[in-house]
């Protein structure tokens, strides 16, 4: 089946749907100018200091740094926090949101991205599940009291040598180092209650769709195979509702009934006309 046929089928699915389920990985933000950290070279281009230290993304995205070298940890996450704050979500976010306003059951987002771009684009908090947490929220590195608080007032100044300037964010209860409320690699202290509450809302929405026989359209964007959480979720829901999965991915569009080998903005501009 050629790509034009897939585009037309995707268009019909979205037009006829009563509800839209959006699933998104790091590739969703590439068209907004965000790095997706694909491979060592992509990560090192964004963070030359990591290259000097011989660290890849998996090495750097580890809670251990908040104990062994908190200035380095906060340089990495502080830079990302400010980058995400400054980034403007691309047109595709708006197109899908506007389409969802015409649907009886609206939209729900499942994303592994921690950047808060869906909220910034106008999606409501109660419409989003961030399965890996959010950089815009903090927690105690020791998870001393299971509290999560906003990072809104946090501004990290980065000094020469890619070190965050002291003072660094601390837990307001025990005084230990604060960290983003993000699920990292080798992470046993991530406080997941915010994400768990989001999951309850998603399950309730899905159950309602199923109970009322709603037509669901699933659009997956920029979700790779390296960490397949988003892809697996898309496939499970497609199977549950017995609907084709629209998988938008310039490199890994395989494995779905309607694969579109292109970026999010290009694909949505063709589907949404």
N, C-alpha and C positions, 0 to 999 in steps of 0.2 A: 504493500500500500504506500502511495507516495505522500509527501508531506502536505500537499495541498488538500488531499482527501482528508487527512487527519485534522487539518485546520477547520475544514467545513463541518466535520463531525463534532469537533470540540465546540464550535459555534452553536450548533443545534442543541447540544447537551446543556450549555449554559443558558440558552434562551428558554428551554423547556423546564429547567430546574425550579423547584420550590425553595431550595436552600443551596448554599455554596459552602463547601469545606475547603479551606485553603491550607495547604501544608507547605512549609518553606524552610530551606536550609541556607547555608552561607552564600550560595550563588544568587539568592534573591537580592542581596544588597550590592552586587557587583555593578549593576547598571546605575546605582546611585554614587558610584565611585569608591565603595568600600572594598578593602582587600578580602579575599576569601582564604588566604593562607594556604593555598593549594601547593603542596610540596615544600621542601626546604627552601628552594630558591625564591618562591613567592613570599614566604614568611621573612626570609632574610632581606629581601628588597624593602619590606615594610619596616623591619627592625634590624639595621646593620649591627647594632651592639650584640644581638643574639648570635649573629654569625661570628663575631669576634670571640664569643664565649663557646662557640660550637653547640649552641642550643637550638633545637627545632621547636615547633609550636607545642608539641606534646610535653617536651621538657619544661618549657616556660610556663605553660598553663597548669601548674601544679601547686597545691596549697602549701607545700613544704617551703617555698620561697618566702612566705610571710613570716616564717620563723628564722630561716637561715640568712635571708637577705631581703628584709622588708622594703628597703629603698629601691631595690631592683624590681621586686614584685609590684610595687605601687607605681613605678615608672611605666611598666608594661600596661597595667590595668588603668592607670590614670590617663595615659595617652589614648587608650581605646575609649575611655569614658568621654573625654573631650571630643574625640573624633566623631563618635556617634551623636553627641549633642549638636555638633555643627553640621552634620550631614542632612541633606534634604531628600526625603524619600522620592524615588522616581515615579513617573507617571502611571506605571502599572498598578501601584498601590491604590491610587485614586480611582482608576478605571474599575477595578474589582469592587471597591467599596461602593461606588455609585450603582453598579449593577446589583449589588446585594440589597440595596434599598428598594428594589422593585420585587424582591422575593418575599413570599409569605413568612418564611422562617429565617430570613436574613442570612448571616454568615457566621462561621466560627473559624478561628485561625489556630493551627497547631504548628509551632515553630521551634527549632533548636537554636535560633538566633537569640543572642542576649542583648541586642542593640537597641531595643525599644522602638524600632522603626515603624511597626504597625500602629502603635499608640500615637506616634508623631504624625502619622498619615491620617489619623482621625478614627481609627477603629477603637471601640470601647474596651475598657479593661475586662469586662465580663464576657467579651467575645474572643478572648485570647488565652491560649495555654502555651507558656514558655517552658518547655520540658527540661531545659538546662538552666533555668533561672534567668536573672536579669542583672546587668551591670549597674542599673540605676537604683539598685537596692543593696544594702550592706548587712552583714551579720558579724558576730564575734568569731574570730579565727578558732577559738576553742568551743564555740557554740554553747557558751556557759548558761544561757537562759532562754534559748530557742526564740530569740527576738530577731525580727527583721525590720530595718528602718531605711528611710529614703536616703539616697546619695545626693539629693538635690543641692545641698549646701557644700558639697565636697569639690574642691578645686586643687588639683595636684600640679605643683610647679616642678618641672623636670630640669635638673642641672646637668652640667657637662659630665660625660661618662655614663649617661642614661641612668641617673639616680634621682629618685623623688626627694624633693626638699623636705626636711623635717620642719615642723611636726607632721606626723602621718595620722590618718584616721584611727581612732581607738574605740574600743567597746565602751559605751557610756556606763555599763554596769560594773565590769570587773577590771577595766583598764587595759585589757589585752589588745593586741593588734586587731583592727577591723579588716575585713576583706569583702570583696563583692559576693553577693548571694548567687554565685554561679557554680554549677557542678563542674569541677575540674577533673583532670586525670589523677587517679590514685587518691580520690577525695573521700574521706570517711567522716568529715565533719560538716558537709553541706547541709544547711537547714532547708528542708524541702516542703515545709508546711504551706508556703505561698503557692508553689507549683501544684501541690496536692489539692488545694482548694480550687485551683483553676481546672484541674482534672475532673473534679466532681461536677463542675458546671458543664464541661464538655460531654461527659457521660450522660448527664440529664438531657442535654440538647439532642444527642444522638438517639437516646431512648424515645424521646418525643417524636422525632422524625420517623423512627421505625414504627412506633405505635399508630401514628396517623397516616402511614403510607405515603410519606412525602417523597418527591423525586429529588435525589441529591446529586449534585455535580461536584467532582473532586478535582481540584487544580493543584498539582505539586510543582514547585519551582525551586530550582537550584539546590536540590538535595542529592548529595553524592553518596557513594558506596563506602567511603572510608569509615564514617560513623553512620550506620544505616537506620538510625532511629526513625527519622522522618519518612524514609522510603517504606520501611516496614509498616508504619502506621497507615500510610496512604493505601498500601496494598491490602491491609487487613480490613479497612473500612470499605474499600471498593468491593471486596469479597462479601462482606456482611450485607451490603445494599445491592449487590449484584449489578454494579454499574461500571462502565469503562473508566479507567484512570487516565486523566490528562497529565502527562509527565513532561514538563518543560525543562530541558537541560542541554546545554550546548555540547557536552561531552559524554554524558551518561543517561541518555533518554531511553535506553533499552529496558526491557522487562515490563513494559506497560502497553495496554491495548492501543493507546493513542500517544505515541512518543513524538515530541517535537524537538528536533535538534537545533535549538537556538536559545538565546537569552530571554529573560522574562519580558523586557520591554518590547523586543521585536515580536515575540510570539503573541503577546497580549494585543499589540497594535494590529495584528492580522486577524485575531479572533474577534476582537471587540468592535470592528468596523461594521 
